[in-house]
Amino acid sequence: MWLVLFVTVAHWAGWELLQDNIEHRTSNTERRTAFWWIFYLSLGLAFLAKGPIGWTPLLTVAIAQRFYRQEHFGARFKFVRGLLLMLVLVCLWGIPALVRTHGEFFRIGIGKHVVERSVATMEGHGASSVWMYLALLPFYFLTVFASFFPWSIKLPALWKKLRAQRDGTDQFLLAGALIIFGIFTLVQTKLPHYTLPAFPLLALLVARRFESLRFARALPIAATAVYLAIALFLTQFLARFFPSYNLARVSRPDLNPEMEFGAVDFTEPSLVWYFRDKVRGFMTPLKRKDANEFMSRGGSRFIVLPTASVAEIFPNIDPSWRGYRTKGFNIPKGRRADLTMLLKPE
């Protein structure tokens, strides 16, 4: 959501600077300066939140310029000094992060979670073949009808209206949304929430074109109430089916903040969500051959792995270890999970 916030603010500031130039507002220098700072600071913070996708407002502004064809475009945005400001902000946090992690911040944050996600399927989220990749190209243009509901019901009519007539603001908002959808359409790893930064732009497009929409006031209130009910009540009911939640619940009395923990063949983020409030250490994804060495180290620790693999990986379990087993449903993979947690106490 930090990415969504800063990308939205950057689009807003970029639009204001474009409008400033189009309408020749030369009298309010302070106003232009304020939006210039907001634009580049938001770009820097968006990158720190989630990486290069935070820089998409730059593409939106560049494409919008092709529609507007205005003079003094570069002078208004002052791209050289603005990009330097943005990079300085990134480096103020990024360089210490690189030093503290011995380069792992770049290798994991950019190498794995940007480059690798773009060209390969990670954690089973996406296509495993060329044909499947091609079949999944319309993925986000279909899932948007669920993820942007209830406003998504107006998207076909919105597209029809925009094809018939659109002004500069429509073009700006449409360009920003399509850039985000286009980038993630080409990326091989796919999850429905990746296109969230485009939703504020879509919301503004719908609002501009359907100002007199029936139930316009009641619908957002009703939708908010439904989503709150799901978050507060339905998820609590469904939690009993989450294997990570159940493992964290049954093992809670034996956990302590100094523990290290690893995982084999089950590295879902939910392990971090449910264990992090009791265990300060980070989850270590392990290969099967490294599991024994991990558990043989000094200090208390635990490991999570599929129950079917326990006998193969740990044929002789130390009798002082504690074991927990749970069954549930692995929602991201769409299949049942049977997990065992082996805990080595102090």
C-alpha positions in Angstrom: 0.0 0.0 0.0 3.0 2.3 0.4 3.7 1.8 -3.2 0.1 2.6 -4.2 0.3 5.8 -2.1 3.5 7.1 -3.5 2.7 6.2 -7.1 -0.6 7.9 -6.8 0.9 11.0 -5.3 3.6 11.1 -8.0 0.9 10.8 -10.7 -1.0 13.7 -9.1 2.1 15.9 -8.9 3.0 15.1 -12.5 -0.4 15.9 -13.7 -0.4 19.2 -11.8 3.0 20.1 -13.4 1.6 19.2 -16.9 -1.5 21.3 -16.3 0.6 24.1 -15.0 2.4 24.2 -18.3 -0.7 23.8 -20.5 -2.6 26.6 -18.8 0.5 28.8 -18.7 0.3 29.4 -14.9 3.4 31.6 -14.6 2.4 33.6 -11.6 2.5 31.0 -8.9 6.2 29.9 -8.8 5.9 28.5 -5.3 3.0 26.2 -6.4 5.1 24.8 -9.2 8.1 24.3 -7.0 6.0 22.4 -4.4 4.7 20.0 -7.0 8.2 19.5 -8.4 9.4 18.4 -5.0 6.4 16.2 -4.4 6.9 14.5 -7.8 10.5 13.4 -7.3 10.3 12.7 -3.6 7.3 10.4 -4.3 9.3 8.6 -7.0 12.1 8.0 -4.6 9.9 6.7 -1.8 7.9 4.6 -4.3 11.2 2.9 -5.3 12.1 2.3 -1.7 8.7 0.8 -1.1 8.7 -1.8 -3.9 11.4 -1.2 -6.5 11.5 0.1 -10.1 7.7 -0.2 -10.6 7.5 2.9 -8.5 9.0 4.9 -11.4 6.1 4.3 -13.8 4.8 7.9 -13.3 7.8 9.0 -15.3 6.5 6.9 -18.2 3.1 8.4 -17.8 4.4 11.9 -18.0 6.5 11.1 -21.0 3.6 9.6 -22.9 1.3 12.4 -21.9 3.8 14.9 -23.4 3.2 13.1 -26.8 -0.5 14.1 -26.5 0.1 17.6 -25.3 3.1 18.5 -27.4 3.8 21.5 -25.1 6.8 23.8 -25.1 9.2 24.2 -22.1 8.3 20.6 -21.0 11.8 19.8 -19.8 12.2 23.2 -18.1 9.1 22.6 -16.0 10.1 19.1 -14.9 13.8 19.8 -14.6 14.5 16.1 -15.1 18.2 16.1 -14.5 18.2 17.7 -11.1 14.9 15.9 -10.3 16.3 12.5 -11.1 19.4 13.3 -9.1 17.2 14.2 -6.1 15.3 11.0 -6.5 18.5 8.9 -6.7 20.0 10.6 -3.7 16.9 9.7 -1.6 17.2 6.1 -2.7 20.9 6.0 -1.9 20.4 7.5 1.6 18.6 4.3 2.5 19.9 1.9 -0.1 23.6 2.3 0.5 23.4 1.6 4.2 21.1 -1.4 3.4 23.7 -2.8 1.0 26.5 -2.4 3.6 24.5 -3.9 6.4 23.4 -6.9 4.3 26.8 -7.3 2.5 25.1 -6.8 -0.9 22.2 -9.1 -0.2 19.7 -6.2 -0.4 20.5 -5.7 -4.1 20.9 -9.4 -4.9 17.6 -10.4 -3.3 15.6 -7.2 -3.6 16.4 -6.4 -7.2 18.0 -9.6 -8.6 15.5 -12.1 -7.2 12.3 -10.1 -6.6 12.5 -7.9 -9.7 14.6 -9.5 -12.4 13.9 -13.1 -11.6 10.1 -12.5 -11.1 10.1 -10.8 -14.5 11.6 -13.7 -16.5 10.7 -16.8 -14.5 7.8 -18.2 -12.5 8.4 -17.8 -8.7 6.6 -19.9 -6.1 4.3 -21.3 -8.7 2.6 -18.0 -9.5 2.6 -17.9 -13.3 3.4 -19.8 -16.4 5.8 -22.7 -16.6 5.9 -22.9 -20.4 5.8 -20.6 -23.4 2.3 -21.6 -24.3 1.0 -21.1 -20.7 2.8 -17.7 -20.7 0.9 -16.6 -23.8 -2.4 -18.0 -22.4 -1.9 -15.9 -19.3 -1.3 -12.6 -21.1 -4.9 -11.4 -20.6 -4.7 -12.4 -16.9 -4.9 -8.9 -15.3 -7.5 -7.7 -17.8 -9.8 -10.5 -16.5 -8.9 -10.5 -12.8 -9.6 -6.8 -12.6 -13.3 -7.5 -12.7 -12.9 -9.3 -9.3 -10.2 -7.2 -7.8 -11.7 -3.8 -8.8 -15.3 -4.8 -7.9 -17.9 -3.3 -7.6 -16.6 -0.5 -9.9 -15.3 -3.0 -12.4 -18.9 -3.5 -13.7 -18.6 -0.1 -15.3 -15.2 -0.8 -17.1 -16.7 -2.0 -20.4 -18.9 1.1 -20.6 -15.9 3.3 -19.5 -13.7 1.9 -22.3 -16.5 2.5 -24.8 -16.8 6.1 -23.7 -13.1 6.7 -23.8 -12.8 5.4 -27.3 -15.5 7.7 -28.4 -14.2 10.8 -26.7 -11.5 11.7 -24.1 -9.7 14.8 -23.0 -6.1 15.3 -21.8 -6.8 14.2 -18.2 -8.5 11.0 -19.4 -5.5 10.3 -21.6 -3.1 10.9 -18.7 -5.1 8.6 -16.3 -5.5 5.9 -19.0 -1.9 6.0 -19.9 -0.8 5.6 -16.3 -3.2 2.6 -15.8 -2.3 0.9 -19.0 1.5 1.2 -18.3 1.1 -0.6 -15.0 -1.2 -3.3 -16.5 1.1 -3.7 -19.5 4.3 -4.1 -17.5 2.8 -6.8 -15.2 1.2 -8.5 -18.2 4.7 -9.0 -19.6 6.2 -10.1 -16.2 6.1 -13.9 -16.0 5.3 -14.2 -12.3 1.6 -13.1 -11.8 -0.5 -12.3 -8.8 -3.8 -10.4 -8.9 -2.7 -7.6 -6.5 0.3 -6.6 -8.6 -1.7 -4.1 -10.5 -3.0 -2.2 -7.4 -1.1 1.0 -8.2 -3.3 1.4 -11.2 -6.6 1.3 -9.2 -6.6 5.0 -8.0 -6.2 6.0 -11.7 -9.0 3.7 -12.7 -11.2 5.0 -9.9 -10.7 8.6 -11.1 -11.6 7.6 -14.6 -14.8 5.9 -13.5 -15.6 8.9 -11.3 -15.1 11.4 -14.1 -17.3 9.5 -16.6 -20.0 8.3 -14.3 -20.6 11.2 -11.9 -24.4 10.5 -11.9 -24.0 6.8 -11.3 -27.0 5.4 -9.5 -26.3 4.5 -5.9 -22.9 6.4 -6.2 -23.0 7.3 -2.5 -24.5 4.1 -1.1 -22.3 1.7 -3.1 -18.9 2.6 -1.6 -20.3 2.5 1.9 -21.9 -1.0 1.2 -18.7 -2.3 -0.4 -16.6 -1.0 2.5 -18.9 -2.7 5.0 -18.7 -6.0 3.1 -14.9 -5.9 2.9 -14.6 -5.0 6.6 -16.9 -7.9 7.5 -14.7 -10.2 5.4 -11.5 -9.0 7.1 -12.9 -9.0 10.6 -15.1 -12.1 10.6 -14.6 -14.4 7.6 -10.8 -14.5 7.8 -11.0 -15.4 11.4 -13.2 -18.3 10.5 -10.9 -19.4 7.6 -7.7 -19.1 9.7 -8.3 -22.5 11.1 -7.6 -23.9 7.7 -4.2 -22.1 7.3 -1.4 -24.4 8.2 1.1 -21.6 9.1 -1.5 -20.1 11.5 -2.1 -23.5 13.2 1.6 -24.2 13.6 2.2 -20.8 15.2 -0.7 -21.3 17.5 0.1 -24.7 18.8 3.9 -24.0 19.2 3.5 -20.6 20.7 4.3 -21.6 24.3 7.7 -23.0 23.1 8.7 -20.0 21.0 11.2 -17.3 22.1 12.4 -14.1 20.4 16.0 -15.3 19.8 15.0 -18.4 17.8 16.1 -18.9 14.3 13.8 -20.7 11.9 14.0 -22.3 8.5 11.7 -23.9 6.0 12.0 -26.7 3.4 9.7 -26.9 0.4 7.2 -24.5 2.1 8.4 -20.9 2.1 5.1 -19.0 2.0 5.1 -15.5 3.5 2.4 -16.6 5.9 5.2 -18.3 8.0 6.7 -14.9 8.6 3.3 -13.2 9.3 2.3 -15.7 12.0 5.7 -16.3 13.7 7.2 -12.9 13.6 5.3 -11.5 16.6 7.1 -14.1 18.8 10.3 -14.7 16.9 12.5 -11.8 15.8 14.7 -13.8 13.4 14.1 -14.0 9.6 12.9 -17.2 7.9 15.7 -19.0 6.1 14.6 -21.0 3.0 16.6 -24.2 3.0 17.3 -27.0 0.6 16.8 -30.5 1.8 20.5 -31.3 2.0 21.0 -28.2 4.3 18.2 -29.0 6.8 20.3 -31.2 9.1 23.2 -28.8 9.2 20.8 -25.9 10.1 19.2 -27.8 13.0 22.6 -29.0 14.3 23.8 -25.4 14.9 23.9 -24.0 18.4 20.9 -22.2 19.9 17.2 -22.8 19.9 15.6 -23.0 16.4 12.9 -24.7 14.5 12.2 -25.9 10.9 9.0 -26.3 9.0 8.7 -28.9 6.2 6.2 -31.2 4.5 5.3 -34.1 6.8 6.0 -36.6 3.9 9.7 -35.4 3.9 10.4 -35.7 7.6 11.5 -39.4 7.6 13.7 -38.8 4.6 15.4 -35.6 5.8 15.5 -36.5 9.5 15.7 -40.3 9.8 17.0 -40.0 13.4 15.2 -37.2 15.2 16.8 -36.0 18.4 14.4 -37.1 21.3 14.8 -33.6 22.9 13.2 -31.9 20.0 9.5 -31.1 20.0 7.3 -31.8 17.0 4.0 -30.3 15.8 1.9 -31.4 12.9 -1.0 -29.6 11.1 -3.0 -30.0 8.0 -4.6 -27.2 6.1 -5.0 -25.5 2.7 -2.2 -23.7 0.9 -4.2 -20.9 -0.7 -1.4 -19.5 -3.0 -0.7 -22.9 -4.5 -4.3 -24.0 -4.4 -3.7 -27.4 -2.7 -3.8 -29.1 0.6 -0.8 -28.9 2.9 0.4 -31.4 5.6 3.2 -29.7 7.6 5.5 -30.7 10.4 7.4 -28.3 12.6 10.5 -29.6 14.5 11.6 -27.4 17.3 15.0 -27.6 19.1 14.7 -26.0 22.5 17.6 -24.3 24.4 
